[in-house]
Structures are given as C-alpha cells and as structure tokens.
Amino acid sequence: MNKRFFSKIIAAFTAGAMIVSSLTACGNGETAAADTAPKKITLGYWESPNGELLTKETGALQKKYPDIQIEWVEFQSGTDILTAMQSGSIDFATIGTPPVSLGIANNYPFKVFYLHDVIGDSEALIVRNNSGITKVEDIIGKTIAVPFGTTSHFAFLNILNAYNIKTTDLTLLDMTASDLFAAYQRGDIDGAYIWESVKSQLIQHDGTQIISSVEAAELGGLTAEVGIVSTSFYEKYPEIVKNYIDILDASVKQYRSDPEGSAKLMAAGLGLSEQETITAMNEIIVKDKSEQSRYFGGGELAKTLKDTSDFLVTQGSITSEVSEDTIKAAILSELY
C-alpha cells in the first residue's frame, strides 16, 4: 500500500496495439523473437517474504529470458508504485489491495494478473513496552505511525472503526517504514502499524504486538498483495505475462517444499535471520496457480477489491463508488 494515499492522479493513457508474441527455445532459457520481445522488463517490488521475492533471488525470470534485460526496482509504498506505473517506468509490480482499488478508481493503466499472498500476522500494531498500551482501546491519546495508503493503513482504519475509535482520538502520523522505525527508536511515537521486516525489528527493540491483520480481516479488513502489469505491456506481450505466472507458480512450490532453503535466499534482503525469515513466511498465506482460480475466475478477488473501494469511499480517499464491472475489467480472469 502506498504513501500519499489521499493525493490522486487521474490516469490518461493510450493502449498499445495488440501484438501476438512468438517465443523460441534457446538453451536453458527462452528468448522472445526479436520483433516481439522487449529489450528490458522492469519490475517494481518491495521486500515481502513471498514467492515473488524468491523469484527475484533465484533469478528465474532472467533464466527464462536470457536475452532480455531484467531490472528489479525496490519501492517503499504503493502510491509510489502507482505513480511509476502511470509514468510507464515499470512493467510489473507487487502492490497491496487498497492502492490497487485506488488505482482502479482513478483509471491507472494496469491490470491485476496474480495474487501473491493474503496478509495475516505479517502486519500488526506494535507498541513500545513503556507506552502504557496493552489493548487496542489504550491507543486513545497516543501517537501511532503508519504509512498512509498502504495495506497496514487500511487494516488499522478497519480496526479503529470496529472499536469505535476515531482517528481524532489519537495522533496518527503518516511515515514511511524506515522513518517510523527511526521515530520509534527515538521514542517519538508510541507504536506503529507496519509490515515485516520492520515489524520484527520493532519487537526486537522493546516492542509488543497488540493486534494484527488476522484480526483485521475478521473485522472486515482483508488485505492482500497482488501482482499488476502495465496494460500496454500485457497487450504487447501476453505470452510473457503468462510465462511469468508459471515462474511465480514454480517459486511458490519451491517456497512451500523447501522453506529453509527459500528463507536462506531471502533473509539478507529482508534484513532478518534465516529463522526470523521463516517466521515471517509463516505470517502470510502464499497462493500457487491452482489456487488462483478461486480468486480470479471465482470472483473472490473482485469482491475483496470492491469491499476495499467501498470502504475508501467512506474515508474520502475515493470520491465516488466504483462499479463491479469496472473492477472486474481490471482483473485478468481470463488467465485462469
């Protein structure tokens, strides 16, 4: 989810003409024919312990397309990803469900092609042990930080709503993950609602978990991380998108069959030990390709995004209701 959640940019773009991709085998990898292959594929990501991060660490996409330059660009917020997608500077990205809903509402030039994971205990409210906060109600009058426009922000707002706590009942600060960690260390804030790996780092620095996105989902605030692809990229290179789904699927299977080996590959990027990485992996629910149809063809993802957009309307982040047809049109259900 993303920073600067409440500033919206109206997307304007011209869809590229459909080009049918033809692929030819080449050694251990696969090279797209010169007239239909991009010279470069740019992927926006953040350090989330899911199958996509494992794909990055194994270099699986580069192995598939050895003649195409593969670039991974790290982002700190979903809003920044939306801006990059709008400018055409990235082709693929991982993003949370609230900023996806915001992007769909504002006609950003992307399609949803994959569900990376459903967020559980990987995002939570962590408070300082000397803050006097032992339950949700204790945050009244306290200072809590969260990156606005993110899955963490959305989950936290749903928790506040469920507990009949207004945002004016506390000091709620918009901070990036790195900034809130520094503020927490200085003692400037009482706590934060944030994701891994910062979540674990806060706990290590005299912190306690009060409530997580598991409970937020039970209260109506289900959050997830999804894959999006530039509309123009998908129209030009649909076979690359389909192949990338298969690559991600193989990574998820590796992730599940060899969690220790997967954790070893991802630990450095996350800034966690291998055991802490395994713990973080257990705090999300990754989905392989066989499980995607429930969310795409079965309509569960569309429902989640519809519920999310409706909530954002009540928060004033989206100005008017987004139709189910608009949401469904943004989801590549035909790939499943």
C-alpha positions in Angstrom: 0.0 0.0 0.0 1.2 3.4 -0.5 2.3 6.7 0.7 0.5 9.9 -0.1 -2.7 7.9 -0.1 -5.0 10.8 -0.4 -3.4 12.6 -3.3 -4.8 11.1 -6.5 -3.5 11.4 -10.1 -6.0 10.8 -12.9 -4.6 8.4 -15.4 -4.5 9.2 -19.1 -3.0 6.8 -21.5 -3.5 5.2 -24.9 -3.5 1.5 -25.0 -0.9 0.0 -27.4 -2.0 -2.2 -30.3 -2.2 -6.0 -29.6 1.0 -7.8 -30.8 1.0 -11.5 -30.8 4.2 -12.8 -29.1 6.1 -15.7 -30.5 8.7 -17.5 -28.4 11.5 -19.7 -29.4 13.5 -22.0 -27.2 17.2 -21.1 -26.6 19.4 -23.4 -24.5 18.1 -23.5 -20.9 16.2 -20.3 -21.3 13.6 -18.9 -23.7 14.1 -15.9 -25.9 11.3 -14.0 -27.5 11.5 -13.3 -31.2 13.3 -10.0 -31.9 10.3 -8.2 -33.3 8.0 -9.1 -30.3 10.4 -9.0 -27.4 11.0 -6.1 -25.1 14.7 -5.1 -24.7 14.0 -4.8 -21.0 11.5 -5.8 -18.3 11.3 -3.6 -15.2 9.6 -5.0 -12.1 8.7 -2.9 -9.0 8.8 -4.8 -5.8 9.2 -4.5 -2.0 10.9 -6.8 0.5 7.9 -9.0 1.2 8.7 -12.7 2.1 6.6 -14.2 -0.7 7.1 -16.1 -3.9 8.0 -13.0 -6.0 10.9 -12.2 -3.7 12.1 -15.8 -4.1 11.8 -15.4 -7.9 14.0 -12.3 -7.7 16.6 -14.0 -5.6 16.8 -17.1 -7.8 17.0 -15.1 -11.0 14.3 -17.3 -12.5 12.9 -14.7 -14.8 16.4 -13.9 -16.2 17.0 -17.6 -16.8 13.7 -17.8 -18.7 14.6 -14.7 -20.9 18.5 -14.5 -21.0 18.4 -12.1 -23.9 16.1 -9.6 -22.2 17.5 -7.2 -19.5 15.6 -7.8 -16.2 15.6 -4.9 -13.7 14.2 -5.0 -10.2 13.3 -1.7 -8.6 12.5 -1.5 -4.9 9.6 0.7 -3.7 8.5 1.7 -0.2 4.9 2.4 -0.9 2.0 1.5 -3.2 1.4 5.2 -4.1 4.9 5.4 -5.5 4.2 2.2 -7.5 1.1 3.7 -8.9 3.0 6.8 -9.9 5.7 4.7 -11.6 3.0 2.6 -13.4 1.3 5.8 -14.5 4.6 7.2 -16.0 5.4 4.0 -17.8 8.6 3.4 -15.9 7.8 -0.1 -14.7 6.1 -3.1 -16.4 5.2 -5.3 -13.4 4.8 -4.6 -9.7 3.6 -6.0 -6.4 1.1 -3.8 -4.6 -1.5 -4.0 -1.8 -5.2 -4.2 -2.3 -6.1 -0.7 -1.0 -3.8 1.1 -3.5 -5.0 -1.3 -6.3 -8.5 -0.2 -5.5 -7.5 3.5 -5.6 -5.7 2.9 -8.9 -8.7 1.2 -10.5 -11.0 4.0 -9.3 -8.7 6.5 -11.0 -8.2 4.5 -14.2 -4.5 3.8 -13.8 -3.0 1.9 -16.8 -2.6 -1.6 -15.2 -4.3 -5.0 -14.9 -4.3 -7.3 -12.0 -2.7 -10.7 -13.0 -1.7 -12.5 -9.8 -2.4 -12.9 -6.1 0.9 -13.2 -4.3 -0.4 -13.6 -0.8 -3.1 -12.9 1.8 -1.7 -10.9 4.6 -2.0 -12.3 8.1 0.3 -11.7 11.1 2.9 -10.2 8.9 1.3 -6.8 9.5 0.4 -5.7 13.0 0.2 -2.9 15.6 3.5 -2.9 17.6 3.8 -0.6 20.7 6.6 0.3 23.0 6.6 -1.7 26.2 6.6 1.5 28.2 3.8 3.1 26.2 1.0 2.1 28.6 -0.8 0.3 25.7 -1.9 -3.2 26.5 -5.0 -3.4 24.3 -6.5 -1.6 21.3 -8.5 0.9 23.4 -5.4 2.1 25.1 -4.2 3.9 21.9 -6.6 6.7 22.6 -4.5 9.8 23.2 -1.3 8.1 21.9 0.9 8.7 18.9 0.8 5.9 16.3 2.6 5.9 12.9 1.5 4.1 9.7 2.4 4.5 6.0 -0.8 6.1 4.6 -2.5 4.4 1.7 -1.0 1.0 2.5 -2.4 -2.3 3.5 -1.3 -1.5 7.0 -3.2 1.8 6.9 -6.3 0.1 5.6 -6.2 -2.7 8.2 -5.6 -0.2 11.0 -8.5 2.0 9.9 -10.8 -1.0 9.9 -9.6 -1.9 13.4 -10.3 1.6 14.6 -13.8 1.6 13.1 -14.6 -1.8 14.7 -13.5 -0.4 18.1 -15.4 2.8 17.6 -12.2 4.8 17.8 -12.0 8.0 15.7 -8.7 9.0 14.1 -9.1 12.2 16.0 -8.9 10.3 19.3 -5.2 9.7 18.7 -2.3 11.3 16.9 -2.0 9.3 13.6 1.2 10.1 11.7 2.0 9.2 8.0 5.5 7.8 7.9 7.4 5.5 5.6 8.6 2.2 7.1 12.2 3.5 7.6 11.1 6.8 9.1 8.7 5.3 11.6 11.4 2.8 12.7 13.8 5.7 13.4 11.0 7.6 15.2 10.2 4.5 17.3 13.9 4.2 18.3 14.0 7.9 19.3 10.8 7.5 21.4 8.9 10.0 19.2 6.0 7.6 18.7 4.2 5.1 21.0 3.8 2.5 18.3 3.2 1.7 14.6 1.1 -0.5 12.4 3.6 -1.9 10.0 4.7 -4.9 7.9 7.6 -7.3 8.0 10.6 -6.9 8.4 10.2 -3.7 10.3 7.5 -5.3 12.4 10.0 -7.8 13.8 12.6 -5.1 14.2 10.2 -3.1 16.4 9.5 -6.1 18.6 13.3 -6.6 19.0 13.5 -3.0 20.2 11.3 -3.4 23.2 8.0 -3.8 21.4 4.9 -5.8 21.9 2.3 -6.9 19.3 -1.3 -5.8 20.2 -3.4 -6.8 17.1 -2.6 -8.0 13.6 -4.2 -8.1 10.2 -5.5 -11.6 11.0 -8.0 -9.9 13.4 -8.4 -7.0 10.9 -9.6 -9.5 8.3 -12.1 -11.0 10.8 -13.3 -7.4 11.4 -13.9 -6.9 7.6 -10.5 -5.6 6.6 -9.0 -8.4 4.5 -5.8 -7.3 2.8 -3.5 -9.0 0.3 -0.6 -8.4 -2.1 -1.3 -8.7 -5.8 0.7 -8.5 -9.0 -0.1 -5.9 -11.5 1.1 -5.4 -15.1 1.1 -2.4 -17.3 -1.9 -2.6 -19.7 0.3 -1.8 -22.7 2.8 -4.4 -21.7 0.1 -7.1 -21.4 -1.4 -6.1 -24.8 2.1 -6.3 -26.5 3.5 -9.4 -24.7 0.7 -11.6 -23.3 2.8 -14.7 -23.5 5.5 -13.2 -21.3 2.8 -12.4 -18.7 1.5 -16.0 -18.8 5.0 -17.4 -18.5 5.8 -15.1 -15.6 2.7 -16.6 -13.8 4.2 -20.0 -14.3 7.6 -18.8 -13.0 5.9 -17.4 -9.9 4.0 -20.7 -9.5 7.3 -22.6 -9.5 8.7 -20.3 -6.9 5.7 -20.8 -4.6 6.1 -24.5 -4.9 9.8 -24.2 -4.1 8.8 -21.9 -1.2 6.5 -24.5 0.2 8.6 -27.6 -0.4 11.9 -26.1 0.8 11.1 -23.3 3.3 14.6 -23.4 4.9 16.3 -23.1 1.6 13.9 -20.3 0.5 14.5 -18.4 3.8 18.2 -18.6 3.3 17.9 -17.0 -0.1 15.5 -14.2 1.1 17.0 -13.4 4.5 19.6 -10.9 3.5 17.2 -8.8 1.5 14.7 -8.8 4.4 17.3 -7.9 6.9 16.3 -10.9 9.1 18.0 -14.1 10.2 17.0 -17.3 8.4 14.8 -18.3 11.4 13.1 -14.9 11.5 12.5 -15.1 7.8 10.8 -18.5 8.2 8.6 -16.9 10.9 7.8 -14.1 8.5 7.0 -16.6 5.8 4.5 -18.3 8.1 2.7 -15.0 8.7 1.4 -14.8 5.2 -0.5 -17.2 3.0 1.0 -17.6 -0.4 -1.1 -18.9 -3.3 0.0 -21.2 -6.1 -1.5 -21.2 -9.6 -4.0 -23.9 -8.8 -5.4 -21.7 -6.0 -5.7 -18.6 -8.1 -8.9 -19.6 -9.9 -10.9 -19.1 -6.8 -9.8 -15.5 -6.6 -9.9 -14.7 -10.3 -12.5 -16.9 -12.0 -14.4 -17.4 -8.8 -14.7 -13.7 -8.2 -13.2 -13.5 -4.6 -10.6 -11.0 -5.6 -13.1 -8.8 -7.3 -15.2 -8.9 -4.1 -12.3 -8.0 -1.9 -11.4 -5.0 -4.2 -15.0 -3.9 -4.3 -15.3 -4.0 -0.5 -12.0 -2.2 -0.2 -13.0 0.5 -2.6 -16.4 1.0 -0.9 -14.5 1.5 2.4 -12.2 4.0 0.8 -15.2 6.0 -0.4 -16.4 6.3 3.2 -12.9 7.5 4.1 -12.9 10.1 1.4 -10.0 8.6 -0.4 -12.1 7.7 -3.4 -14.7 10.3 -4.5 -17.4 8.0 -5.8 -18.4 4.3 -5.8 -16.6 2.1 -8.2 -18.8 -0.3 -10.1 -18.3 -4.1 -10.0 -17.9 -4.1 -13.8 -15.0 -1.5 -13.6 -13.2 -3.7 -11.0 -13.8 -6.9 -13.0 -12.5 -5.2 -16.1 -9.2 -4.5 -14.3 -8.7 -8.2 -13.4 -7.2 -10.7 -15.9 -9.5 -13.5 -15.0 -9.1 -15.0 -18.5 -5.6 -16.1 -17.5 -7.1 -18.6 -15.1 
